[in-house]
Amino acid sequence: MTDIAWIDHALASARPKAVGALLRYFRNLDIAEEAFQEACLRAIRTWPEKGPPRDPTAWLIFVGRNSGIDAVRKRAKIQALPDEDVISDTEDAESDIAERLDDSNYRDDILRLLFICCHPDLPATQQIALALRIVSGLSVPQIARAFLVSESAMEQRITRAKARVAKAGVPFETPSPQERAERLSIVSTMIYLIFNEGYSQADPRHEAAAFSDEAIRLARLMLHIFPSEPELMGLLALMLLQISRRPARFNAGDEIVLLEDQDRLLWNQPLINEALALLDKALRHRKPAPYQIQAAIAAVHSRAKRAEDTDWVEIDLLYRALERLQPSPVITLNRAVVVSKLQGAQDALDLIDPLGEKLGGYFYYHGLRGGLLKQLGLTSQAREAFDRAIALAHSAAEAAHIRRQIDKMQEEATQPVAK
């Protein structure tokens, strides 16, 4: 007998490779997904009795391809079936499939699958939903709960995304080295979007909080098939460093705890150690890029035993390098926090005031601006900025955090001045 939990893990692990290969065979996302689901059903029925195959992924591709061909034939009752080499490879031996999994084919299959999910014609929410459904295998109800929408609305969102992909006519040929590099960059961005969708959730029990773990799994998969890509190392290191702080990000009342106030003994040291090793390996390639620099910034925080030990000069240098590589008002906003530590609140305020037009609808801009104004004793202006931040908060916890700042400011204003 084969353990059901092991089967579930094997099916989840094989999904990106298998669906990617089936997509190459059938060149149709719906057929590939349906073929994989049918292969999974057969695995659940047969593996407990007969035991697992030598190579579960090859088995799923082999069974899924045959199932997909049958489905295509059933749909073609009136229309003639296309030539065999159009809908599948002419080889049909499981061992041949297993051998092909050891060369570059499956690397491009997975990259193509992820690239399709993050097609530029799709808005970010559809990219994330499609990747979670097709690549990660999350159910529509799971994804719908995470995005706080109905199941029917999420089903429609995913269906529209598939239709756009089909209409776009994504090429299925093996990408050139230049195309592969471009796709890796786009896929990395999509993986980080998935991570942030989960990491930004103030409620750690929220359904979307698991997205961060899924993004890390996808990044590990990408790094496994592209082991010499330093920016993939940087991306994974960045996410590991950020997620290592998860146990300390909220107090017992599920209230946000700022980085400088967190209990650093709660940080996950094994994840930090793994991330630091990855970052060191990436930096040895001497190809600095945004994710590596962001990971380096997070690493400086992780190496500080106490908040007051933080090397803000090093972080400032890293943010300046990041601004040169990837100019962005959000990066400048983050650097303003460093400037406030090194030069004071007024210099930081001078740095972010010109960003108001671009970041006027950004919660963190008004939250930081309110905090800086509060430090300068400009309470009425600080209150105005805090009120704006509350109106833009993404969660009750974010709004509650700002309200606490307002309460503290009011308490300080009412305390008698010592003579």
PyMOL commands that set and color helices and strands:
alter all, ss='L'
color gray80, all
select helices_A, chain A and resi 4-26+29-50+56-75+84-87+94-100+105-117+124-134+140-147+151-168+177-199+207-225+230-243+246-248+259-261+264-266+269-283+290-303+307-309+312-325+329-342+345-355+363-375+379-392+396-414
alter helices_A, ss='H'
color red, helices_A
deselect
rebuild
show_as cartoon
